[in-house]
């Protein structure tokens, strides 16, 4: 079975050299973080803890992937993926 990755994962992988599988794991963690920690999700105006329409889960997860691809070890999360764990 061939896995279809979201376009943000494919583009970040090409840009950073991190494998698509690792970035996809970060993407899935971003979806989970969006679902379980709704209070920290920014609204569409970029304000935390404010009312209004919240950022969609896919957008939140793509932002997490892009930050990991850009900052790598300095991202502050998903370091176990970069170390080769799991």
C-alpha positions, 0 to 999 in steps of 0.5 A, a space after each residue: 500500500 502506498 501512503 499519500 503524504 500531505 503536501 506540507 510533509 512532502 515539501 518540508 522533506 525536500 527542503 530539510 532532508 528529513 524523511 517523509 515518514 518522520 515528518 508525517 509522524 510529527 504531522 499526526 502528533 500535531 493533529 492530536 495536539 490540536 484535538 486535545 489542547 484546544 485552548 492553545 490553538 490560535 484563532 485565525 487572527 493569530 491570537 491565543 486564548 481568544 474567541 473566534 474561528 480557530 485554526 483548522 487542524 491540518 493547518 496547525 499540523 502543517 505549521 508544526 511540520 514546517 517549524 520542525 523542518 526549519 529549526 530541526 534540533 532547536 524546534 523544542 518538540 519531536 526530538 525523539 523523531 530526529 534522534 531516530 527513536 521509535 
